[in-house]
């Protein structure tokens, strides 16, 4: 079973932000955002902060406790 390491998918749904929109805001390819969202690849710490800023949330909200 794959361990969930971030909450990006949930927060994107709550904020109604599309993959394309988030990718554009953080200057990444859509496939990269999809990999982050599906926990296939984990974003580096700097990217977590960029994602949080783009989503207008605290970076801690992206991390699973």
N, CA, C and O atoms as a GROMACS GRO file, in nm:
protein
  260
    1UNK      N    1   0.083  -0.119   0.000
    1UNK     CA    2   0.000   0.000   0.000
    1UNK      C    3   0.088   0.125   0.000
    1UNK      O    4   0.182   0.136   0.078
    2UNK      N    5   0.055   0.218  -0.088
    2UNK     CA    6   0.132   0.341  -0.098
    2UNK      C    7   0.093   0.436   0.016
    2UNK      O    8  -0.026   0.460   0.039
    3UNK      N    9   0.192   0.488   0.085
    3UNK     CA   10   0.168   0.580   0.195
    3UNK      C   11   0.141   0.720   0.141
    3UNK      O   12   0.211   0.768   0.052
    4UNK      N   13   0.040   0.784   0.193
    4UNK     CA   14   0.010   0.922   0.154
    4UNK      C   15   0.103   1.014   0.231
    4UNK      O   16   0.109   1.011   0.354
    5UNK      N   17   0.176   1.097   0.156
    5UNK     CA   18   0.273   1.185   0.219
    5UNK      C   19   0.236   1.332   0.210
    5UNK      O   20   0.295   1.416   0.279
    6UNK      N   21   0.138   1.364   0.125
    6UNK     CA   22   0.095   1.503   0.118
    6UNK      C   23  -0.055   1.511   0.091
    6UNK      O   24  -0.118   1.411   0.056
    7UNK      N   25  -0.109   1.630   0.107
    7UNK     CA   26  -0.253   1.651   0.095
    7UNK      C   27  -0.288   1.734  -0.027
    7UNK      O   28  -0.396   1.794  -0.032
    8UNK      N   29  -0.200   1.740  -0.125
    8UNK     CA   30  -0.220   1.827  -0.240
    8UNK      C   31  -0.352   1.798  -0.312
    8UNK      O   32  -0.423   1.891  -0.349
    9UNK      N   33  -0.384   1.673  -0.332
    9UNK     CA   34  -0.506   1.636  -0.405
    9UNK      C   35  -0.630   1.689  -0.334
    9UNK      O   36  -0.720   1.744  -0.398
   10UNK      N   37  -0.636   1.673  -0.203
   10UNK     CA   38  -0.751   1.718  -0.124
   10UNK      C   39  -0.763   1.870  -0.129
   10UNK      O   40  -0.872   1.923  -0.150
   11UNK      N   41  -0.653   1.939  -0.110
   11UNK     CA   42  -0.657   2.085  -0.108
   11UNK      C   43  -0.691   2.141  -0.246
   11UNK      O   44  -0.766   2.238  -0.256
   12UNK      N   45  -0.638   2.081  -0.350
   12UNK     CA   46  -0.673   2.126  -0.486
   12UNK      C   47  -0.823   2.112  -0.509
   12UNK      O   48  -0.885   2.200  -0.569
   13UNK      N   49  -0.881   2.003  -0.462
   13UNK     CA   50  -1.025   1.982  -0.478
   13UNK      C   51  -1.104   2.084  -0.396
   13UNK      O   52  -1.201   2.141  -0.444
   14UNK      N   53  -1.062   2.106  -0.272
   14UNK     CA   54  -1.131   2.202  -0.186
   14UNK      C   55  -1.129   2.342  -0.245
   14UNK      O   56  -1.228   2.415  -0.236
   15UNK      N   57  -1.017   2.379  -0.303
   15UNK     CA   58  -1.001   2.514  -0.358
   15UNK      C   59  -1.044   2.523  -0.505
   15UNK      O   60  -1.041   2.630  -0.566
   16UNK      N   61  -1.083   2.408  -0.561
   16UNK     CA   62  -1.125   2.400  -0.701
   16UNK      C   63  -1.019   2.455  -0.796
   16UNK      O   64  -1.047   2.534  -0.886
   17UNK      N   65  -0.895   2.410  -0.773
   17UNK     CA   66  -0.781   2.450  -0.855
   17UNK      C   67  -0.746   2.332  -0.946
   17UNK      O   68  -0.728   2.220  -0.898
   18UNK      N   69  -0.737   2.357  -1.075
   18UNK     CA   70  -0.703   2.251  -1.170
   18UNK      C   71  -0.553   2.228  -1.174
   18UNK      O   72  -0.474   2.311  -1.129
   19UNK      N   73  -0.516   2.115  -1.228
   19UNK     CA   74  -0.374   2.082  -1.246
   19UNK      C   75  -0.309   2.187  -1.334
   19UNK      O   76  -0.200   2.235  -1.303
   20UNK      N   77  -0.374   2.222  -1.443
   20UNK     CA   78  -0.318   2.320  -1.538
   20UNK      C   79  -0.296   2.456  -1.470
   20UNK      O   80  -0.192   2.519  -1.490
   21UNK      N   81  -0.392   2.498  -1.390
   21UNK     CA   82  -0.382   2.627  -1.322
   21UNK      C   83  -0.266   2.627  -1.222
   21UNK      O   84  -0.188   2.721  -1.219
   22UNK      N   85  -0.256   2.521  -1.142
   22UNK     CA   86  -0.149   2.513  -1.043
   22UNK      C   87  -0.013   2.502  -1.110
   22UNK      O   88   0.083   2.565  -1.067
   23UNK      N   89  -0.005   2.424  -1.216
   23UNK     CA   90   0.121   2.410  -1.289
   23UNK      C   91   0.168   2.546  -1.342
   23UNK      O   92   0.286   2.579  -1.334
   24UNK      N   93   0.075   2.622  -1.394
   24UNK     CA   94   0.108   2.755  -1.448
   24UNK      C   95   0.158   2.847  -1.336
   24UNK      O   96   0.254   2.922  -1.355
   25UNK      N   97   0.092   2.841  -1.220
   25UNK     CA   98   0.130   2.929  -1.109
   25UNK      C   99   0.268   2.899  -1.053
   25UNK      O  100   0.338   2.990  -1.007
   26UNK      N  101   0.310   2.772  -1.057
   26UNK     CA  102   0.441   2.736  -1.000
   26UNK      C  103   0.544   2.706  -1.109
   26UNK      O  104   0.656   2.663  -1.079
   27UNK      N  105   0.507   2.729  -1.235
   27UNK     CA  106   0.598   2.713  -1.347
   27UNK      C  107   0.654   2.571  -1.358
   27UNK      O  108   0.775   2.552  -1.372
   28UNK      N  109   0.565   2.473  -1.351
   28UNK     CA  110   0.601   2.332  -1.365
   28UNK      C  111   0.511   2.268  -1.470
   28UNK      O  112   0.404   2.321  -1.499
   29UNK      N  113   0.554   2.155  -1.526
   29UNK     CA  114   0.471   2.081  -1.620
   29UNK      C  115   0.352   2.019  -1.545
   29UNK      O  116   0.362   1.987  -1.426
   30UNK      N  117   0.242   2.004  -1.615
   30UNK     CA  118   0.123   1.943  -1.554
   30UNK      C  119   0.154   1.803  -1.504
   30UNK      O  120   0.102   1.763  -1.399
   31UNK      N  121   0.237   1.727  -1.576
   31UNK     CA  122   0.270   1.590  -1.532
   31UNK      C  123   0.343   1.590  -1.397
   31UNK      O  124   0.327   1.498  -1.318
   32UNK      N  125   0.421   1.693  -1.372
   32UNK     CA  126   0.490   1.704  -1.243
   32UNK      C  127   0.388   1.725  -1.132
   32UNK      O  128   0.398   1.662  -1.026
   33UNK      N  129   0.292   1.813  -1.154
   33UNK     CA  130   0.188   1.839  -1.054
   33UNK      C  131   0.106   1.713  -1.030
   33UNK      O  132   0.071   1.681  -0.916
   34UNK      N  133   0.074   1.640  -1.137
   34UNK     CA  134   0.000   1.515  -1.124
   34UNK      C  135   0.079   1.414  -1.039
   34UNK      O  136   0.021   1.346  -0.955
   35UNK      N  137   0.209   1.406  -1.062
   35UNK     CA  138   0.293   1.315  -0.983
   35UNK      C  139   0.293   1.354  -0.836
   35UNK      O  140   0.287   1.267  -0.748
   36UNK      N  141   0.301   1.485  -0.807
   36UNK     CA  142   0.294   1.532  -0.669
   36UNK      C  143   0.157   1.500  -0.610
   36UNK      O  144   0.147   1.449  -0.498
   37UNK      N  145   0.052   1.531  -0.684
   37UNK     CA  146  -0.086   1.513  -0.636
   37UNK      C  147  -0.116   1.367  -0.604
   37UNK      O  148  -0.187   1.337  -0.508
   38UNK      N  149  -0.060   1.276  -0.684
   38UNK     CA  150  -0.089   1.133  -0.667
   38UNK      C  151   0.014   1.061  -0.581
   38UNK      O  152   0.013   0.938  -0.572
   39UNK      N  153   0.103   1.137  -0.517
   39UNK     CA  154   0.207   1.080  -0.430
   39UNK      C  155   0.300   0.983  -0.503
   39UNK      O  156   0.355   0.891  -0.443
   40UNK      N  157   0.317   1.004  -0.632
   40UNK     CA  158   0.413   0.925  -0.709
   40UNK      C  159   0.553   0.983  -0.688
   40UNK      O  160   0.652   0.910  -0.682
   41UNK      N  161   0.557   1.114  -0.676
   41UNK     CA  162   0.682   1.188  -0.655
   41UNK      C  163   0.655   1.291  -0.546
   41UNK      O  164   0.548   1.352  -0.544
   42UNK      N  165   0.750   1.311  -0.457
   42UNK     CA  166   0.732   1.409  -0.350
   42UNK      C  167   0.804   1.539  -0.386
   42UNK      O  168   0.919   1.537  -0.429
   43UNK      N  169   0.735   1.652  -0.369
   43UNK     CA  170   0.798   1.780  -0.401
   43UNK      C  171   0.906   1.814  -0.300
   43UNK      O  172   0.894   1.785  -0.181
   44UNK      N  173   1.014   1.877  -0.349
   44UNK     CA  174   1.115   1.925  -0.254
   44UNK      C  175   1.055   2.036  -0.167
   44UNK      O  176   0.952   2.094  -0.201
   45UNK      N  177   1.120   2.064  -0.057
   45UNK     CA  178   1.069   2.161   0.040
   45UNK      C  179   1.041   2.296  -0.025
   45UNK      O  180   0.938   2.358   0.002
   46UNK      N  181   1.131   2.343  -0.110
   46UNK     CA  182   1.111   2.472  -0.178
   46UNK      C  183   0.981   2.469  -0.259
   46UNK      O  184   0.908   2.568  -0.262
   47UNK      N  185   0.953   2.358  -0.325
   47UNK     CA  186   0.832   2.346  -0.406
   47UNK      C  187   0.708   2.342  -0.318
   47UNK      O  188   0.603   2.395  -0.356
   48UNK      N  189   0.717   2.282  -0.200
   48UNK     CA  190   0.604   2.282  -0.107
   48UNK      C  191   0.566   2.425  -0.073
   48UNK      O  192   0.447   2.459  -0.069
   49UNK      N  193   0.665   2.509  -0.050
   49UNK     CA  194   0.637   2.649  -0.021
   49UNK      C  195   0.576   2.720  -0.140
   49UNK      O  196   0.486   2.802  -0.124
   50UNK      N  197   0.623   2.690  -0.261
   50UNK     CA  198   0.567   2.752  -0.382
   50UNK      C  199   0.423   2.707  -0.404
   50UNK      O  200   0.336   2.787  -0.439
   51UNK      N  201   0.398   2.579  -0.385
   51UNK     CA  202   0.262   2.526  -0.399
   51UNK      C  203   0.169   2.591  -0.297
   51UNK      O  204   0.057   2.630  -0.330
   52UNK      N  205   0.216   2.601  -0.174
   52UNK     CA  206   0.135   2.662  -0.068
   52UNK      C  207   0.103   2.808  -0.102
   52UNK      O  208  -0.010   2.852  -0.083
   53UNK      N  209   0.201   2.880  -0.150
   53UNK     CA  210   0.177   3.020  -0.187
   53UNK      C  211   0.075   3.029  -0.300
   53UNK      O  212  -0.015   3.112  -0.295
   54UNK      N  213   0.088   2.944  -0.400
   54UNK     CA  214  -0.004   2.943  -0.513
   54UNK      C  215  -0.146   2.908  -0.469
   54UNK      O  216  -0.244   2.958  -0.525
   55UNK      N  217  -0.157   2.822  -0.367
   55UNK     CA  218  -0.288   2.779  -0.317
   55UNK      C  219  -0.340   2.868  -0.204
   55UNK      O  220  -0.451   2.850  -0.155
   56UNK      N  221  -0.256   2.965  -0.163
   56UNK     CA  222  -0.290   3.058  -0.055
   56UNK      C  223  -0.321   2.985   0.075
   56UNK      O  224  -0.424   3.008   0.139
   57UNK      N  225  -0.228   2.896   0.113
   57UNK     CA  226  -0.241   2.821   0.237
   57UNK      C  227  -0.106   2.820   0.309
   57UNK      O  228  -0.004   2.860   0.253
   58UNK      N  229  -0.108   2.775   0.432
   58UNK     CA  230   0.016   2.754   0.507
   58UNK      C  231   0.081   2.627   0.455
   58UNK      O  232   0.011   2.528   0.433
   59UNK      N  233   0.213   2.626   0.434
   59UNK     CA  234   0.280   2.507   0.383
   59UNK      C  235   0.253   2.380   0.465
   59UNK      O  236   0.250   2.269   0.411
   60UNK      N  237   0.233   2.396   0.595
   60UNK     CA  238   0.206   2.281   0.682
   60UNK      C  239   0.077   2.209   0.643
   60UNK      O  240   0.062   2.089   0.670
   61UNK      N  241  -0.016   2.280   0.582
   61UNK     CA  242  -0.142   2.219   0.541
   61UNK      C  243  -0.123   2.114   0.431
   61UNK      O  244  -0.208   2.028   0.410
   62UNK      N  245  -0.011   2.121   0.361
   62UNK     CA  246   0.016   2.024   0.254
   62UNK      C  247   0.072   1.892   0.306
   62UNK      O  248   0.073   1.792   0.235
   63UNK      N  249   0.116   1.893   0.429
   63UNK     CA  250   0.183   1.775   0.484
   63UNK      C  251   0.088   1.694   0.572
   63UNK      O  252   0.008   1.749   0.647
   64UNK      N  253   0.099   1.563   0.561
   64UNK     CA  254   0.020   1.473   0.643
   64UNK      C  255   0.085   1.466   0.781
   64UNK      O  256   0.206   1.451   0.793
   65UNK      N  257   0.003   1.476   0.884
   65UNK     CA  258   0.057   1.472   1.021
   65UNK      C  259   0.087   1.330   1.061
   65UNK      O  260   0.133   1.306   1.173
   0.00000   0.00000   0.00000
